[in-house]
Amino acid sequence: MINMIQNAKDQVLDLTQKAYQAASAAGKLPEGVSVRAGVEIPKDASNGDYTTTYALASAKAMKMRPRDIAEILLEHLDLSGSYFASAEIAGAGFLNFRLNPSWYTGVLSAVDSEGPAYGRSSALAGQKIMVEFVSANPTGPMHMGNARGGVLGDTLAAVLEACGAQVWREFYVNDAGNQIEKFASSLEARYLQILLGEDAVPFPEDGYHGDDIRELAQAYCDEHGGSLRDVSKEERRAALAKFGLERNIPRMQEDLRRYKIEYDQWFFESGLHESGYVAETVDRLTAAGYTYEQEGALWLATSRILEENARKAGKSEKDIAKLDLKDDVLRRANGFYTYFAADIAYHRNKFEKRGFDRVINIWGADHHGHVARLKGAMDALGLDGTGRLDIVLMQLVKLLRDGEVVRMSKRTGKAISLTDLLDEVPVDAARWFFNAKPDTQMDFDLGLAVREDSENPIYYVEYAHARICSLLRNLAAEGYAVPAAGEVDAALLSGETEAALIKQLAQFCEELRLAARDYDPSHINRCLVDLAGCFHRFYTACRIKGEEERLLLARLKLADAARSVLKNGLALLGVDAPEKM
């Protein structure tokens, strides 16, 4: 795939290196100097399109002033056949390069030839990556954190796929352990209250108090009556938990499908216990010498594992002393395995049994203390958790309406769930807004999300796409078809807004690469807003209809290229690209 920004950077280094070789051959610069220089895009366009620090980076080795080196390089620089029209020296010795029309033609050609694949690459080809996200407890409705984690995980997976990785999307269903016991006891209490009266049966203090528990208990009564009244507590709780999970999990799947999220697998924690995999994993840790017994419970020596890792990483004794080191229970004195033990087994399954090269989990920021512990457990199993397990921590979401914090649903009067949100805000708007930078707390403005003006970023971007589609339809009615890139004279697109728009088309490839590198798909949002802005400014400054035909067709091609890239970016976010608004 073609990345014209990277191509230009590579060419700057190549041209500069060849200039150095020519200058050293002519005796103007010392021979045999190896230089690692950077190439950047200047923030101020008056400083050119690309700049290199080659002269500054080589000054010490050459024992010369950077500006003197730059002047000699400039004398021996041959730009013929390159993307650049000129080069000049700036400051202490920066070499600044200015693009010629061939680079702009290259961008339009790349968009034209690659179409829906434009921006994609093979950078991660051959890597098998799992993205696990949402993984909400199946004991009640999904909330705002799940809404944010859902879109972050789904769009990150799309970004990694676009960069060539083989990606697997997974939801881990916590259908075992303490939360299910609490779920079952809560359902039992509500069920018996329906049969015997609320005053006859106390509700567990730590139980789930939501109306959804009452509704599930009532649904069981409606279908099965009092069939569980006189059975054992164990049988009653098992039946009620099974009934509740069989209804809650499909609802979760339906809600996420409505949110445009489909998983490759819903992986059940209970299967790890039933197969003996949790017990086997704990035995492996014991065999490796990382467990010990205390007061009847089996503990993982987490503090020792993390201390060993810190020493391997070269941490000082002072830094190690600052670590919050503590051990973790794997099996309680009653013989039941902890959630942490199951989580270790689950991640061992990901790496060892299913062979993922890299595993990425999207977690809430409140889980930050769990990150090093889980990675350490993988290290103790010889699975390189430090190098292969990545955790993306996302901050909280604050819902606002008219500047006021919203905690309750207008419709139900209860805490806002994902379903409530999607009843009030279009799915595309929800996906756009939740795809914010993961490590920042976000304010979700319900009013802004439904506004139809330029203040709403999703509307602004979708409107740019629809506006271009309308332009194409109108010109097609006048007999003008979008030409191929090879039929366009890019030299005609020499205006400031035209050049800026083409550069932003090229930037899409860079932002997609950075989104995958940083595990931050919000790079795509920001790029699309910038691209929409570049198009709107171009369309305001540059007339298309009524221009001389060669210029009309060149600008038409540029507009269509913007449409194509906007559509590609929106597709990565799982957002529609409307042709009419």
Rosetta blueprint (number, residue, H / E / L):
1 M L
2 I L
3 N L
4 M H
5 I H
6 Q H
7 N H
8 A H
9 K H
10 D H
11 Q H
12 V H
13 L H
14 D H
15 L H
16 T H
17 Q H
18 K H
19 A H
20 Y H
21 Q H
22 A H
23 A H
24 S H
25 A H
26 A L
27 G L
28 K L
29 L L
30 P L
31 E L
32 G L
33 V L
34 S L
35 V L
36 R L
37 A L
38 G L
39 V E
40 E E
41 I L
42 P L
43 K L
44 D L
45 A H
46 S H
47 N H
48 G L
49 D L
50 Y E
51 T E
52 T E
53 T L
54 Y H
55 A H
56 L H
57 A H
58 S H
59 A H
60 K H
61 A H
62 M H
63 K L
64 M L
65 R L
66 P H
67 R H
68 D H
69 I H
70 A H
71 E H
72 I H
73 L H
74 L H
75 E H
76 H L
77 L L
78 D L
79 L L
80 S L
81 G L
82 S L
83 Y L
84 F E
85 A E
86 S E
87 A E
88 E E
89 I E
90 A E
91 G L
92 A L
93 G L
94 F E
95 L E
96 N E
97 F E
98 R E
99 L E
100 N L
101 P H
102 S H
103 W H
104 Y H
105 T H
106 G H
107 V H
108 L H
109 S H
110 A H
111 V H
112 D H
113 S H
114 E H
115 G H
116 P H
117 A H
118 Y L
119 G L
120 R L
121 S L
122 S L
123 A L
124 L L
125 A L
126 G L
127 Q L
128 K E
129 I E
130 M E
131 V E
132 E E
133 F L
134 V L
135 S L
136 A L
137 N L
138 P L
139 T L
140 G L
141 P L
142 M L
143 H L
144 M H
145 G H
146 N H
147 A H
148 R H
149 G H
150 G H
151 V H
152 L H
153 G H
154 D H
155 T H
156 L H
157 A H
158 A H
159 V H
160 L H
161 E H
162 A H
163 C L
164 G L
165 A L
166 Q E
167 V E
168 W E
169 R E
170 E E
171 F E
172 Y E
173 V E
174 N L
175 D L
176 A L
177 G L
178 N H
179 Q H
180 I H
181 E H
182 K H
183 F H
184 A H
185 S H
186 S H
187 L H
188 E H
189 A H
190 R H
191 Y H
192 L H
193 Q H
194 I H
195 L H
196 L H
197 G L
198 E H
199 D H
200 A H
201 V L
202 P L
203 F L
204 P L
205 E L
206 D L
207 G L
208 Y L
209 H L
210 G L
211 D H
212 D H
213 I H
214 R H
215 E H
216 L H
217 A H
218 Q H
219 A H
220 Y H
221 C H
222 D H
223 E H
224 H H
225 G L
226 G L
227 S L
228 L L
229 R L
230 D L
231 V L
232 S L
233 K H
234 E H
235 E H
236 R H
237 R H
238 A H
239 A H
240 L H
241 A H
242 K H
243 F H
244 G H
245 L H
246 E H
247 R H
248 N H
249 I H
250 P H
251 R H
252 M H
253 Q H
254 E H
255 D H
256 L H
257 R H
258 R H
259 Y L
260 K L
261 I L
262 E L
263 Y L
264 D L
265 Q E
266 W E
267 F E
268 F E
269 E H
270 S H
271 G H
272 L H
273 H H
274 E H
275 S L
276 G L
277 Y H
278 V H
279 A H
280 E H
281 T H
282 V H
283 D H
284 R H
285 L H
286 T H
287 A H
288 A L
289 G L
290 Y L
291 T E
292 Y E
293 E E
294 Q E
295 E L
296 G L
297 A E
298 L E
299 W E
300 L E
301 A L
302 T H
303 S H
304 R H
305 I H
306 L H
307 E H
308 E H
309 N H
310 A H
311 R H
312 K H
313 A L
314 G L
315 K L
316 S L
317 E H
318 K H
319 D H
320 I H
321 A H
322 K H
323 L L
324 D L
325 L L
326 K L
327 D L
328 D E
329 V E
330 L E
331 R E
332 R L
333 A L
334 N L
335 G L
336 F L
337 Y E
338 T L
339 Y H
340 F H
341 A H
342 A H
343 D H
344 I H
345 A H
346 Y H
347 H H
348 R H
349 N H
350 K H
351 F H
352 E H
353 K H
354 R L
355 G L
356 F L
357 D L
358 R E
359 V E
360 I E
361 N E
362 I E
363 W E
364 G E
365 A H
366 D H
367 H H
368 H H
369 G H
370 H H
371 V H
372 A H
373 R H
374 L H
375 K H
376 G H
377 A H
378 M H
379 D H
380 A H
381 L L
382 G L
383 L L
384 D L
385 G H
386 T H
387 G H
388 R H
389 L E
390 D E
391 I E
392 V E
393 L E
394 M E
395 Q L
396 L L
397 V E
398 K E
399 L E
400 L E
401 R E
402 D L
403 G L
404 E E
405 V E
406 V L
407 R L
408 M E
409 S L
410 K L
411 R L
412 T L
413 G L
414 K L
415 A E
416 I L
417 S L
418 L H
419 T H
420 D H
421 L H
422 L H
423 D H
424 E H
425 V L
426 P L
427 V H
428 D H
429 A H
430 A H
431 R H
432 W H
433 F H
434 F H
435 N L
436 A L
437 K L
438 P L
439 D L
440 T L
441 Q L
442 M E
443 D E
444 F E
445 D E
446 L H
447 G H
448 L H
449 A H
450 V L
451 R L
452 E L
453 D L
454 S L
455 E L
456 N L
457 P H
458 I H
459 Y H
460 Y H
461 V H
462 E H
463 Y H
464 A H
465 H H
466 A H
467 R H
468 I H
469 C H
470 S H
471 L H
472 L H
473 R H
474 N H
475 L H
476 A H
477 A H
478 E L
479 G L
480 Y L
481 A L
482 V L
483 P L
484 A L
485 A H
486 G H
487 E H
488 V L
489 D L
490 A H
491 A H
492 L H
493 L L
494 S L
495 G L
496 E H
497 T H
498 E H
499 A H
500 A H
501 L H
502 I H
503 K H
504 Q H
505 L H
506 A H
507 Q H
508 F H
509 C H
510 E H
511 E H
512 L H
513 R H
514 L H
515 A H
516 A H
517 R H
518 D H
519 Y L
520 D L
521 P L
522 S H
523 H H
524 I H
525 N H
526 R H
527 C H
528 L H
529 V H
530 D H
531 L H
532 A H
533 G H
534 C H
535 F H
536 H H
537 R H
538 F H
539 Y H
540 T H
541 A H
542 C L
543 R L
544 I L
545 K L
546 G L
547 E L
548 E L
549 E H
550 R H
551 L H
552 L H
553 L H
554 A H
555 R H
556 L H
557 K H
558 L H
559 A H
560 D H
561 A H
562 A H
563 R H
564 S H
565 V H
566 L H
567 K H
568 N H
569 G H
570 L H
571 A H
572 L H
573 L L
574 G L
575 V L
576 D L
577 A L
578 P L
579 E L
580 K L
581 M L
